Amino acid sequence: MGIKLYSASDSPPSLVVQMALKYLRIDYELVNVDFIGGEHHKPEYLEKNPQGEIPVLDDNGFFLSESVAILLYLVEKYKKDETFYPTDSKERAIVNHRLVFHLTTLYDRIMNYSLLPCFYAYTKTEENLKKFLHALKVFEEYMKRTSGAYVTGANLTVCDLPLIMDLACIEAMEDYELTLSPFPLVKKWYEGFKVNQPDLWIIVNQGLVELNEFSKNPPDLSHIKHPIHPTDKTKLK
């Protein structure tokens, strides 16, 4: 059967998993999910992922959702080298920490400040901006402490992938230069990734371009009955 990835072309978590599959040289079938059409909330998709979120990995009938869980599954089952997901317990702990930092802090705050107001019936708030900038401040300190070309030091690790996608969301949705000017180490790492990992950057840039278009022309999702997010933006007026 092989591996399938149920994905959306502008979905940051989907693109993160695609980068991992590329780096690990894993062949897979990419199955597009119609996000705008609400395909991820239909019964057929919910059989694969009851959360109704994108992406979902299908490894020969084994279904797994949550992009970070998928990343950890892939790096453990399809190990390529000793550096991408280190075996040393302390080095691995730092990589795991940065993955959790992405999931619970940086991406969460980018979502609340930038992405959710673009796609759903939310407004940008000063409170969420403050939390978003604080997350970047913390990230800058982490980069200072590791002082390498990548997030945890000299080598690319699996935690670089979601954090790179976080920064791509910022570049797509916000005033990139203004936002990152107080965080030079984060910006240096991000710009360096574009040069040092061109094959992976192609995947990131695909989502960046699409998200940038959505930032200029936000989609109308009012036809979707989302279980969590309000979709009728007319109620904001």
MODELLER restraints for C-alpha pairs under 7 A, 6 or more apart:
rsr = mdl.restraints
at = mdl.atoms
rsr.add(forms.Gaussian(group=physical.xy_distance, feature=features.Distance(at['CA:1:A'], at['CA:60:A']), mean=5.38, stdev=0.5))
rsr.add(forms.Gaussian(group=physical.xy_distance, feature=features.Distance(at['CA:2:A'], at['CA:28:A']), mean=6.64, stdev=0.5))
rsr.add(forms.Gaussian(group=physical.xy_distance, feature=features.Distance(at['CA:2:A'], at['CA:59:A']), mean=6.31, stdev=0.5))
rsr.add(forms.Gaussian(group=physical.xy_distance, feature=features.Distance(at['CA:2:A'], at['CA:60:A']), mean=5.43, stdev=0.5))
rsr.add(forms.Gaussian(group=physical.xy_distance, feature=features.Distance(at['CA:3:A'], at['CA:28:A']), mean=4.81, stdev=0.5))
rsr.add(forms.Gaussian(group=physical.xy_distance, feature=features.Distance(at['CA:3:A'], at['CA:29:A']), mean=6.24, stdev=0.5))
rsr.add(forms.Gaussian(group=physical.xy_distance, feature=features.Distance(at['CA:3:A'], at['CA:58:A']), mean=5.60, stdev=0.5))
rsr.add(forms.Gaussian(group=physical.xy_distance, feature=features.Distance(at['CA:3:A'], at['CA:59:A']), mean=4.52, stdev=0.5))
rsr.add(forms.Gaussian(group=physical.xy_distance, feature=features.Distance(at['CA:3:A'], at['CA:60:A']), mean=6.00, stdev=0.5))
rsr.add(forms.Gaussian(group=physical.xy_distance, feature=features.Distance(at['CA:4:A'], at['CA:28:A']), mean=5.44, stdev=0.5))
rsr.add(forms.Gaussian(group=physical.xy_distance, feature=features.Distance(at['CA:4:A'], at['CA:29:A']), mean=4.61, stdev=0.5))
rsr.add(forms.Gaussian(group=physical.xy_distance, feature=features.Distance(at['CA:4:A'], at['CA:30:A']), mean=5.89, stdev=0.5))
rsr.add(forms.Gaussian(group=physical.xy_distance, feature=features.Distance(at['CA:4:A'], at['CA:31:A']), mean=6.75, stdev=0.5))
rsr.add(forms.Gaussian(group=physical.xy_distance, feature=features.Distance(at['CA:4:A'], at['CA:57:A']), mean=5.95, stdev=0.5))
rsr.add(forms.Gaussian(group=physical.xy_distance, feature=features.Distance(at['CA:4:A'], at['CA:58:A']), mean=4.98, stdev=0.5))
rsr.add(forms.Gaussian(group=physical.xy_distance, feature=features.Distance(at['CA:4:A'], at['CA:59:A']), mean=6.52, stdev=0.5))
rsr.add(forms.Gaussian(group=physical.xy_distance, feature=features.Distance(at['CA:5:A'], at['CA:29:A']), mean=6.25, stdev=0.5))
rsr.add(forms.Gaussian(group=physical.xy_distance, feature=features.Distance(at['CA:5:A'], at['CA:30:A']), mean=5.08, stdev=0.5))
rsr.add(forms.Gaussian(group=physical.xy_distance, feature=features.Distance(at['CA:5:A'], at['CA:31:A']), mean=5.87, stdev=0.5))
rsr.add(forms.Gaussian(group=physical.xy_distance, feature=features.Distance(at['CA:5:A'], at['CA:55:A']), mean=6.83, stdev=0.5))
rsr.add(forms.Gaussian(group=physical.xy_distance, feature=features.Distance(at['CA:5:A'], at['CA:56:A']), mean=5.88, stdev=0.5))
rsr.add(forms.Gaussian(group=physical.xy_distance, feature=features.Distance(at['CA:5:A'], at['CA:57:A']), mean=4.71, stdev=0.5))
rsr.add(forms.Gaussian(group=physical.xy_distance, feature=features.Distance(at['CA:5:A'], at['CA:58:A']), mean=6.24, stdev=0.5))
rsr.add(forms.Gaussian(group=physical.xy_distance, feature=features.Distance(at['CA:6:A'], at['CA:30:A']), mean=6.32, stdev=0.5))
rsr.add(forms.Gaussian(group=physical.xy_distance, feature=features.Distance(at['CA:6:A'], at['CA:31:A']), mean=4.73, stdev=0.5))
rsr.add(forms.Gaussian(group=physical.xy_distance, feature=features.Distance(at['CA:6:A'], at['CA:32:A']), mean=5.97, stdev=0.5))
rsr.add(forms.Gaussian(group=physical.xy_distance, feature=features.Distance(at['CA:6:A'], at['CA:33:A']), mean=6.25, stdev=0.5))
rsr.add(forms.Gaussian(group=physical.xy_distance, feature=features.Distance(at['CA:6:A'], at['CA:54:A']), mean=6.98, stdev=0.5))
rsr.add(forms.Gaussian(group=physical.xy_distance, feature=features.Distance(at['CA:6:A'], at['CA:55:A']), mean=5.35, stdev=0.5))
rsr.add(forms.Gaussian(group=physical.xy_distance, feature=features.Distance(at['CA:6:A'], at['CA:56:A']), mean=5.07, stdev=0.5))
rsr.add(forms.Gaussian(group=physical.xy_distance, feature=features.Distance(at['CA:6:A'], at['CA:57:A']), mean=6.35, stdev=0.5))
rsr.add(forms.Gaussian(group=physical.xy_distance, feature=features.Distance(at['CA:7:A'], at['CA:14:A']), mean=5.40, stdev=0.5))
rsr.add(forms.Gaussian(group=physical.xy_distance, feature=features.Distance(at['CA:7:A'], at['CA:30:A']), mean=6.85, stdev=0.5))
rsr.add(forms.Gaussian(group=physical.xy_distance, feature=features.Distance(at['CA:7:A'], at['CA:31:A']), mean=6.01, stdev=0.5))
rsr.add(forms.Gaussian(group=physical.xy_distance, feature=features.Distance(at['CA:7:A'], at['CA:32:A']), mean=5.16, stdev=0.5))
rsr.add(forms.Gaussian(group=physical.xy_distance, feature=features.Distance(at['CA:7:A'], at['CA:33:A']), mean=5.57, stdev=0.5))
rsr.add(forms.Gaussian(group=physical.xy_distance, feature=features.Distance(at['CA:7:A'], at['CA:54:A']), mean=5.97, stdev=0.5))
rsr.add(forms.Gaussian(group=physical.xy_distance, feature=features.Distance(at['CA:7:A'], at['CA:55:A']), mean=4.91, stdev=0.5))
rsr.add(forms.Gaussian(group=physical.xy_distance, feature=features.Distance(at['CA:8:A'], at['CA:14:A']), mean=6.52, stdev=0.5))
rsr.add(forms.Gaussian(group=physical.xy_distance, feature=features.Distance(at['CA:8:A'], at['CA:32:A']), mean=5.52, stdev=0.5))
rsr.add(forms.Gaussian(group=physical.xy_distance, feature=features.Distance(at['CA:8:A'], at['CA:33:A']), mean=5.34, stdev=0.5))
rsr.add(forms.Gaussian(group=physical.xy_distance, feature=features.Distance(at['CA:8:A'], at['CA:34:A']), mean=6.90, stdev=0.5))
rsr.add(forms.Gaussian(group=physical.xy_distance, feature=features.Distance(at['CA:8:A'], at['CA:35:A']), mean=6.60, stdev=0.5))
rsr.add(forms.Gaussian(group=physical.xy_distance, feature=features.Distance(at['CA:9:A'], at['CA:207:A']), mean=6.37, stdev=0.5))
rsr.add(forms.Gaussian(group=physical.xy_distance, feature=features.Distance(at['CA:10:A'], at['CA:207:A']), mean=4.43, stdev=0.5))
rsr.add(forms.Gaussian(group=physical.xy_distance, feature=features.Distance(at['CA:10:A'], at['CA:210:A']), mean=5.82, stdev=0.5))
rsr.add(forms.Gaussian(group=physical.xy_distance, feature=features.Distance(at['CA:10:A'], at['CA:211:A']), mean=6.24, stdev=0.5))
rsr.add(forms.Gaussian(group=physical.xy_distance, feature=features.Distance(at['CA:11:A'], at['CA:207:A']), mean=6.87, stdev=0.5))
rsr.add(forms.Gaussian(group=physical.xy_distance, feature=features.Distance(at['CA:12:A'], at['CA:165:A']), mean=6.14, stdev=0.5))
rsr.add(forms.Gaussian(group=physical.xy_distance, feature=features.Distance(at['CA:12:A'], at['CA:207:A']), mean=6.87, stdev=0.5))
rsr.add(forms.Gaussian(group=physical.xy_distance, feature=features.Distance(at['CA:13:A'], at['CA:55:A']), mean=6.66, stdev=0.5))
rsr.add(forms.Gaussian(group=physical.xy_distance, feature=features.Distance(at['CA:13:A'], at['CA:67:A']), mean=5.54, stdev=0.5))
rsr.add(forms.Gaussian(group=physical.xy_distance, feature=features.Distance(at['CA:14:A'], at['CA:54:A']), mean=6.59, stdev=0.5))
rsr.add(forms.Gaussian(group=physical.xy_distance, feature=features.Distance(at['CA:14:A'], at['CA:55:A']), mean=5.11, stdev=0.5))
rsr.add(forms.Gaussian(group=physical.xy_distance, feature=features.Distance(at['CA:15:A'], at['CA:203:A']), mean=6.46, stdev=0.5))
rsr.add(forms.Gaussian(group=physical.xy_distance, feature=features.Distance(at['CA:15:A'], at['CA:204:A']), mean=6.48, stdev=0.5))
rsr.add(forms.Gaussian(group=physical.xy_distance, feature=features.Distance(at['CA:16:A'], at['CA:161:A']), mean=5.77, stdev=0.5))
rsr.add(forms.Gaussian(group=physical.xy_distance, feature=features.Distance(at['CA:16:A'], at['CA:162:A']), mean=5.53, stdev=0.5))
rsr.add(forms.Gaussian(group=physical.xy_distance, feature=features.Distance(at['CA:16:A'], at['CA:165:A']), mean=6.72, stdev=0.5))
rsr.add(forms.Gaussian(group=physical.xy_distance, feature=features.Distance(at['CA:17:A'], at['CA:67:A']), mean=6.39, stdev=0.5))
rsr.add(forms.Gaussian(group=physical.xy_distance, feature=features.Distance(at['CA:17:A'], at['CA:71:A']), mean=6.41, stdev=0.5))
rsr.add(forms.Gaussian(group=physical.xy_distance, feature=features.Distance(at['CA:19:A'], at['CA:161:A']), mean=6.98, stdev=0.5))
rsr.add(forms.Gaussian(group=physical.xy_distance, feature=features.Distance(at['CA:19:A'], at['CA:200:A']), mean=5.63, stdev=0.5))
rsr.add(forms.Gaussian(group=physical.xy_distance, feature=features.Distance(at['CA:19:A'], at['CA:203:A']), mean=6.62, stdev=0.5))
rsr.add(forms.Gaussian(group=physical.xy_distance, feature=features.Distance(at['CA:20:A'], at['CA:71:A']), mean=6.84, stdev=0.5))
rsr.add(forms.Gaussian(group=physical.xy_distance, feature=features.Distance(at['CA:24:A'], at['CA:78:A']), mean=6.92, stdev=0.5))
rsr.add(forms.Gaussian(group=physical.xy_distance, feature=features.Distance(at['CA:24:A'], at['CA:80:A']), mean=5.95, stdev=0.5))
rsr.add(forms.Gaussian(group=physical.xy_distance, feature=features.Distance(at['CA:33:A'], at['CA:39:A']), mean=6.26, stdev=0.5))
rsr.add(forms.Gaussian(group=physical.xy_distance, feature=features.Distance(at['CA:33:A'], at['CA:40:A']), mean=6.75, stdev=0.5))
rsr.add(forms.Gaussian(group=physical.xy_distance, feature=features.Distance(at['CA:36:A'], at['CA:221:A']), mean=6.68, stdev=0.5))
rsr.add(forms.Gaussian(group=physical.xy_distance, feature=features.Distance(at['CA:38:A'], at['CA:224:A']), mean=6.16, stdev=0.5))
rsr.add(forms.Gaussian(group=physical.xy_distance, feature=features.Distance(at['CA:40:A'], at['CA:46:A']), mean=6.93, stdev=0.5))
rsr.add(forms.Gaussian(group=physical.xy_distance, feature=features.Distance(at['CA:40:A'], at['CA:52:A']), mean=5.26, stdev=0.5))
rsr.add(forms.Gaussian(group=physical.xy_distance, feature=features.Distance(at['CA:40:A'], at['CA:53:A']), mean=6.49, stdev=0.5))
rsr.add(forms.Gaussian(group=physical.xy_distance, feature=features.Distance(at['CA:41:A'], at['CA:52:A']), mean=5.36, stdev=0.5))
rsr.add(forms.Gaussian(group=physical.xy_distance, feature=features.Distance(at['CA:46:A'], at['CA:52:A']), mean=5.61, stdev=0.5))
rsr.add(forms.Gaussian(group=physical.xy_distance, feature=features.Distance(at['CA:48:A'], at['CA:63:A']), mean=6.33, stdev=0.5))
rsr.add(forms.Gaussian(group=physical.xy_distance, feature=features.Distance(at['CA:49:A'], at['CA:56:A']), mean=6.90, stdev=0.5))
rsr.add(forms.Gaussian(group=physical.xy_distance, feature=features.Distance(at['CA:49:A'], at['CA:65:A']), mean=6.46, stdev=0.5))
rsr.add(forms.Gaussian(group=physical.xy_distance, feature=features.Distance(at['CA:55:A'], at['CA:65:A']), mean=6.24, stdev=0.5))
rsr.add(forms.Gaussian(group=physical.xy_distance, feature=features.Distance(at['CA:55:A'], at['CA:67:A']), mean=6.80, stdev=0.5))
rsr.add(forms.Gaussian(group=physical.xy_distance, feature=features.Distance(at['CA:56:A'], at['CA:63:A']), mean=6.70, stdev=0.5))
rsr.add(forms.Gaussian(group=physical.xy_distance, feature=features.Distance(at['CA:56:A'], at['CA:64:A']), mean=5.67, stdev=0.5))
rsr.add(forms.Gaussian(group=physical.xy_distance, feature=features.Distance(at['CA:56:A'], at['CA:65:A']), mean=4.60, stdev=0.5))
rsr.add(forms.Gaussian(group=physical.xy_distance, feature=features.Distance(at['CA:57:A'], at['CA:63:A']), mean=5.58, stdev=0.5))
rsr.add(forms.Gaussian(group=physical.xy_distance, feature=features.Distance(at['CA:57:A'], at['CA:64:A']), mean=5.15, stdev=0.5))
rsr.add(forms.Gaussian(group=physical.xy_distance, feature=features.Distance(at['CA:57:A'], at['CA:65:A']), mean=6.33, stdev=0.5))
rsr.add(forms.Gaussian(group=physical.xy_distance, feature=features.Distance(at['CA:58:A'], at['CA:64:A']), mean=6.62, stdev=0.5))
rsr.add(forms.Gaussian(group=physical.xy_distance, feature=features.Distance(at['CA:64:A'], at['CA:70:A']), mean=6.41, stdev=0.5))
rsr.add(forms.Gaussian(group=physical.xy_distance, feature=features.Distance(at['CA:75:A'], at['CA:85:A']), mean=6.59, stdev=0.5))
rsr.add(forms.Gaussian(group=physical.xy_distance, feature=features.Distance(at['CA:83:A'], at['CA:155:A']), mean=6.54, stdev=0.5))
rsr.add(forms.Gaussian(group=physical.xy_distance, feature=features.Distance(at['CA:83:A'], at['CA:157:A']), mean=6.43, stdev=0.5))
rsr.add(forms.Gaussian(group=physical.xy_distance, feature=features.Distance(at['CA:84:A'], at['CA:156:A']), mean=6.01, stdev=0.5))
rsr.add(forms.Gaussian(group=physical.xy_distance, feature=features.Distance(at['CA:84:A'], at['CA:157:A']), mean=4.03, stdev=0.5))
rsr.add(forms.Gaussian(group=physical.xy_distance, feature=features.Distance(at['CA:84:A'], at['CA:158:A']), mean=5.60, stdev=0.5))
rsr.add(forms.Gaussian(group=physical.xy_distance, feature=features.Distance(at['CA:85:A'], at['CA:92:A']), mean=6.54, stdev=0.5))
rsr.add(forms.Gaussian(group=physical.xy_distance, feature=features.Distance(at['CA:85:A'], at['CA:157:A']), mean=5.84, stdev=0.5))
rsr.add(forms.Gaussian(group=physical.xy_distance, feature=features.Distance(at['CA:85:A'], at['CA:158:A']), mean=6.14, stdev=0.5))
rsr.add(forms.Gaussian(group=physical.xy_distance, feature=features.Distance(at['CA:86:A'], at['CA:92:A']), mean=5.18, stdev=0.5))
rsr.add(forms.Gaussian(group=physical.xy_distance, feature=features.Distance(at['CA:95:A'], at['CA:152:A']), mean=6.76, stdev=0.5))
rsr.add(forms.Gaussian(group=physical.xy_distance, feature=features.Distance(at['CA:95:A'], at['CA:159:A']), mean=5.78, stdev=0.5))
rsr.add(forms.Gaussian(group=physical.xy_distance, feature=features.Distance(at['CA:98:A'], at['CA:159:A']), mean=6.02, stdev=0.5))
rsr.add(forms.Gaussian(group=physical.xy_distance, feature=features.Distance(at['CA:99:A'], at['CA:159:A']), mean=5.25, stdev=0.5))
rsr.add(forms.Gaussian(group=physical.xy_distance, feature=features.Distance(at['CA:102:A'], at['CA:162:A']), mean=6.77, stdev=0.5))
rsr.add(forms.Gaussian(group=physical.xy_distance, feature=features.Distance(at['CA:102:A'], at['CA:163:A']), mean=6.02, stdev=0.5))
rsr.add(forms.Gaussian(group=physical.xy_distance, feature=features.Distance(at['CA:105:A'], at['CA:135:A']), mean=6.41, stdev=0.5))
rsr.add(forms.Gaussian(group=physical.xy_distance, feature=features.Distance(at['CA:106:A'], at['CA:132:A']), mean=6.99, stdev=0.5))
rsr.add(forms.Gaussian(group=physical.xy_distance, feature=features.Distance(at['CA:106:A'], at['CA:135:A']), mean=5.51, stdev=0.5))
rsr.add(forms.Gaussian(group=physical.xy_distance, feature=features.Distance(at['CA:107:A'], at['CA:166:A']), mean=5.84, stdev=0.5))
rsr.add(forms.Gaussian(group=physical.xy_distance, feature=features.Distance(at['CA:109:A'], at['CA:128:A']), mean=6.90, stdev=0.5))
rsr.add(forms.Gaussian(group=physical.xy_distance, feature=features.Distance(at['CA:109:A'], at['CA:131:A']), mean=6.45, stdev=0.5))
rsr.add(forms.Gaussian(group=physical.xy_distance, feature=features.Distance(at['CA:109:A'], at['CA:132:A']), mean=4.95, stdev=0.5))
rsr.add(forms.Gaussian(group=physical.xy_distance, feature=features.Distance(at['CA:110:A'], at['CA:132:A']), mean=6.15, stdev=0.5))
rsr.add(forms.Gaussian(group=physical.xy_distance, feature=features.Distance(at['CA:112:A'], at['CA:128:A']), mean=6.57, stdev=0.5))
rsr.add(forms.Gaussian(group=physical.xy_distance, feature=features.Distance(at['CA:113:A'], at['CA:124:A']), mean=5.67, stdev=0.5))
rsr.add(forms.Gaussian(group=physical.xy_distance, feature=features.Distance(at['CA:113:A'], at['CA:128:A']), mean=5.29, stdev=0.5))
rsr.add(forms.Gaussian(group=physical.xy_distance, feature=features.Distance(at['CA:113:A'], at['CA:129:A']), mean=6.01, stdev=0.5))
rsr.add(forms.Gaussian(group=physical.xy_distance, feature=features.Distance(at['CA:113:A'], at['CA:132:A']), mean=6.96, stdev=0.5))
rsr.add(forms.Gaussian(group=physical.xy_distance, feature=features.Distance(at['CA:114:A'], at['CA:173:A']), mean=6.51, stdev=0.5))
rsr.add(forms.Gaussian(group=physical.xy_distance, feature=features.Distance(at['CA:116:A'], at['CA:122:A']), mean=6.49, stdev=0.5))
rsr.add(forms.Gaussian(group=physical.xy_distance, feature=features.Distance(at['CA:117:A'], at['CA:123:A']), mean=5.26, stdev=0.5))
rsr.add(forms.Gaussian(group=physical.xy_distance, feature=features.Distance(at['CA:117:A'], at['CA:124:A']), mean=6.22, stdev=0.5))
rsr.add(forms.Gaussian(group=physical.xy_distance, feature=features.Distance(at['CA:118:A'], at['CA:215:A']), mean=6.31, stdev=0.5))
rsr.add(forms.Gaussian(group=physical.xy_distance, feature=features.Distance(at['CA:118:A'], at['CA:218:A']), mean=5.55, stdev=0.5))
rsr.add(forms.Gaussian(group=physical.xy_distance, feature=features.Distance(at['CA:119:A'], at['CA:218:A']), mean=6.22, stdev=0.5))
rsr.add(forms.Gaussian(group=physical.xy_distance, feature=features.Distance(at['CA:119:A'], at['CA:219:A']), mean=6.13, stdev=0.5))
rsr.add(forms.Gaussian(group=physical.xy_distance, feature=features.Distance(at['CA:120:A'], at['CA:229:A']), mean=6.53, stdev=0.5))
rsr.add(forms.Gaussian(group=physical.xy_distance, feature=features.Distance(at['CA:120:A'], at['CA:230:A']), mean=6.04, stdev=0.5))
rsr.add(forms.Gaussian(group=physical.xy_distance, feature=features.Distance(at['CA:120:A'], at['CA:231:A']), mean=4.89, stdev=0.5))
rsr.add(forms.Gaussian(group=physical.xy_distance, feature=features.Distance(at['CA:120:A'], at['CA:233:A']), mean=6.94, stdev=0.5))
rsr.add(forms.Gaussian(group=physical.xy_distance, feature=features.Distance(at['CA:121:A'], at['CA:230:A']), mean=5.29, stdev=0.5))
rsr.add(forms.Gaussian(group=physical.xy_distance, feature=features.Distance(at['CA:121:A'], at['CA:231:A']), mean=5.09, stdev=0.5))
rsr.add(forms.Gaussian(group=physical.xy_distance, feature=features.Distance(at['CA:121:A'], at['CA:232:A']), mean=5.76, stdev=0.5))
rsr.add(forms.Gaussian(group=physical.xy_distance, feature=features.Distance(at['CA:121:A'], at['CA:233:A']), mean=4.55, stdev=0.5))
rsr.add(forms.Gaussian(group=physical.xy_distance, feature=features.Distance(at['CA:121:A'], at['CA:236:A']), mean=6.79, stdev=0.5))
rsr.add(forms.Gaussian(group=physical.xy_distance, feature=features.Distance(at['CA:137:A'], at['CA:183:A']), mean=6.92, stdev=0.5))
rsr.add(forms.Gaussian(group=physical.xy_distance, feature=features.Distance(at['CA:140:A'], at['CA:183:A']), mean=5.81, stdev=0.5))
rsr.add(forms.Gaussian(group=physical.xy_distance, feature=features.Distance(at['CA:140:A'], at['CA:185:A']), mean=6.07, stdev=0.5))
rsr.add(forms.Gaussian(group=physical.xy_distance, feature=features.Distance(at['CA:140:A'], at['CA:186:A']), mean=5.64, stdev=0.5))
rsr.add(forms.Gaussian(group=physical.xy_distance, feature=features.Distance(at['CA:143:A'], at['CA:151:A']), mean=6.18, stdev=0.5))
rsr.add(forms.Gaussian(group=physical.xy_distance, feature=features.Distance(at['CA:143:A'], at['CA:185:A']), mean=6.25, stdev=0.5))
rsr.add(forms.Gaussian(group=physical.xy_distance, feature=features.Distance(at['CA:143:A'], at['CA:186:A']), mean=6.67, stdev=0.5))
rsr.add(forms.Gaussian(group=physical.xy_distance, feature=features.Distance(at['CA:144:A'], at['CA:185:A']), mean=6.97, stdev=0.5))
rsr.add(forms.Gaussian(group=physical.xy_distance, feature=features.Distance(at['CA:146:A'], at['CA:152:A']), mean=5.64, stdev=0.5))
rsr.add(forms.Gaussian(group=physical.xy_distance, feature=features.Distance(at['CA:146:A'], at['CA:153:A']), mean=5.31, stdev=0.5))
rsr.add(forms.Gaussian(group=physical.xy_distance, feature=features.Distance(at['CA:147:A'], at['CA:153:A']), mean=6.16, stdev=0.5))
rsr.add(forms.Gaussian(group=physical.xy_distance, feature=features.Distance(at['CA:148:A'], at['CA:154:A']), mean=4.90, stdev=0.5))
rsr.add(forms.Gaussian(group=physical.xy_distance, feature=features.Distance(at['CA:149:A'], at['CA:189:A']), mean=6.08, stdev=0.5))
rsr.add(forms.Gaussian(group=physical.xy_distance, feature=features.Distance(at['CA:150:A'], at['CA:156:A']), mean=5.69, stdev=0.5))
rsr.add(forms.Gaussian(group=physical.xy_distance, feature=features.Distance(at['CA:150:A'], at['CA:160:A']), mean=6.86, stdev=0.5))
rsr.add(forms.Gaussian(group=physical.xy_distance, feature=features.Distance(at['CA:150:A'], at['CA:189:A']), mean=6.26, stdev=0.5))
rsr.add(forms.Gaussian(group=physical.xy_distance, feature=features.Distance(at['CA:151:A'], at['CA:160:A']), mean=5.95, stdev=0.5))
rsr.add(forms.Gaussian(group=physical.xy_distance, feature=features.Distance(at['CA:164:A'], at['CA:190:A']), mean=6.44, stdev=0.5))
rsr.add(forms.Gaussian(group=physical.xy_distance, feature=features.Distance(at['CA:165:A'], at['CA:204:A']), mean=6.50, stdev=0.5))
rsr.add(forms.Gaussian(group=physical.xy_distance, feature=features.Distance(at['CA:168:A'], at['CA:208:A']), mean=5.83, stdev=0.5))
rsr.add(forms.Gaussian(group=physical.xy_distance, feature=features.Distance(at['CA:169:A'], at['CA:208:A']), mean=6.49, stdev=0.5))
rsr.add(forms.Gaussian(group=physical.xy_distance, feature=features.Distance(at['CA:170:A'], at['CA:176:A']), mean=6.29, stdev=0.5))
rsr.add(forms.Gaussian(group=physical.xy_distance, feature=features.Distance(at['CA:172:A'], at['CA:208:A']), mean=5.32, stdev=0.5))
rsr.add(forms.Gaussian(group=physical.xy_distance, feature=features.Distance(at['CA:172:A'], at['CA:209:A']), mean=6.91, stdev=0.5))
rsr.add(forms.Gaussian(group=physical.xy_distance, feature=features.Distance(at['CA:172:A'], at['CA:211:A']), mean=5.76, stdev=0.5))
rsr.add(forms.Gaussian(group=physical.xy_distance, feature=features.Distance(at['CA:172:A'], at['CA:212:A']), mean=4.42, stdev=0.5))
rsr.add(forms.Gaussian(group=physical.xy_distance, feature=features.Distance(at['CA:173:A'], at['CA:211:A']), mean=6.94, stdev=0.5))
rsr.add(forms.Gaussian(group=physical.xy_distance, feature=features.Distance(at['CA:173:A'], at['CA:212:A']), mean=5.84, stdev=0.5))
rsr.add(forms.Gaussian(group=physical.xy_distance, feature=features.Distance(at['CA:173:A'], at['CA:215:A']), mean=5.63, stdev=0.5))
rsr.add(forms.Gaussian(group=physical.xy_distance, feature=features.Distance(at['CA:180:A'], at['CA:187:A']), mean=6.27, stdev=0.5))
rsr.add(forms.Gaussian(group=physical.xy_distance, feature=features.Distance(at['CA:194:A'], at['CA:201:A']), mean=5.56, stdev=0.5))
rsr.add(forms.Gaussian(group=physical.xy_distance, feature=features.Distance(at['CA:221:A'], at['CA:231:A']), mean=5.55, stdev=0.5))
rsr.add(forms.Gaussian(group=physical.xy_distance, feature=features.Distance(at['CA:222:A'], at['CA:231:A']), mean=4.69, stdev=0.5))
rsr.add(forms.Gaussian(group=physical.xy_distance, feature=features.Distance(at['CA:222:A'], at['CA:232:A']), mean=4.74, stdev=0.5))
rsr.add(forms.Gaussian(group=physical.xy_distance, feature=features.Distance(at['CA:224:A'], at['CA:231:A']), mean=6.93, stdev=0.5))
